[in-house]
Amino acid sequence: MIPFLDLKAQYGNIKDEINAAVSKVLENTQFILGDEVTAFEKEFAAYCDADYGIAVNTGTSALHLALLAAGIGAGDEVITIPFTFVATVAAICYTGATPVFVDIDPVSYTIDVTQIEAAITERTKAILPVHLYGQPADMEPILEIARRYGLTVIEDAAQAHRSEYKGQRVGSIGDLGCFSFYPGKNLGAYGEGGMVVTNNPEYAHTLRMLRDWGQECKYHHILKGYNYRMDGLQGAILRVKLRYLDGWTEARRVHAALYDELLPSGVKTPTVLPYSHHVYHIYAVRSQQRDALQKRLHEQGVQTGIHYPIPVHLQQAYAELKYQPGDFPCAELAANEVLSLPMYPELPQEDLKIISTAVRESI
Ligand SMILES: *Cc1c(COP(=O)(O)O)cnc(C)c1O
């Protein structure tokens, strides 16, 4: 079976460095936050061209705290897309605010910027674009609308480490940028992890307190905070892995170009917008016979994924938002048609060719 993702291959290539970094933390016993996490915050923020990085325990926590730092809470509305991982929407709900959906652009799978203004009400406080699959949302019009209405822009960059919009790294384009280091992400920890990056020192100060019980210093709780701290081990591991991210990203882009070339015209390959440096967290093709294609690929030994089969507005857990089938036609059609092919830096080119042939023979 050609796997969708192979984390063992990557570990095999960097084993000695990782093991040394892990040993160092075991010896110095800085298991929560500590020097390695502080160093990783600085290095990752610099990598995103941001002034501050605040490491947390998950990407979901990064979104939750970014929203809280922006002052969002009960009675507020936050605009986002329904075609995303559920965490984007869950984080909005954690604050007590209401998610308000806008459909996706059918080509980029990111927020349709022409529909944002119609969704703004007196309660709207923020826009939360998602850089889905590793392609940035169209940030310029989003920032322009946000400025005009006095809204905060929080980027969900969980799938888009090192992605660029018009030459600018994502995460530092809006007011706050949120990353996940879930193992399968483009920069993955060996456990859970996340980070908020920002250029705003007040947000950074608030975020540092919120992730650690709202403390300004030990046992002085200024805010009602959370236990959202990053592990020392993850900080040490992520520091090692960050040094490889440029190379890994380039490998993903080379794989994507080869897929683009080899895949038959019967499937729609991803469209890269002119403004975008796509980092291919996901390489998703589209087919009207998606389920049959997935089944036939599986029979031929190719593992695939679907990101995501049900848009969040149609998930049972969010029925209370009172959306209906048909409310977001582009998101619903994408959910029925997308199929994610194997994509990871170490994917052997031989396997990529086998996958492409299997797709040709399956449509
Ligand atoms: C992975 C992901 C998250 C959540 O990150 P976790 O680290 O798993 O909590 C949020 N948004 C998107 C778009 C994601 O892909």
The ligand as a Gaussian input file, in Angstrom:
#p B3LYP/6-31G(d) Opt

LIG

0 1
 C       -5.174000      21.032000      12.069000
 C       -6.035000      22.219000      11.945000
 C       -6.465000      22.951000      13.067000
 C       -6.285000      22.478000      14.487000
 O       -4.998000      22.206000      14.869000
 P       -4.743000      21.146000      16.078000
 O       -3.285000      21.314000      16.331000
 O       -5.092000      19.787000      15.559000
 O       -5.574000      21.548000      17.223000
 C       -7.179000      24.122000      12.857000
 N       -7.488000      24.538000      11.612000
 C       -7.119000      23.844000      10.508000
 C       -7.491000      24.381000       9.164000
 C       -6.405000      22.658000      10.637000
 O       -6.065000      21.980000       9.542000

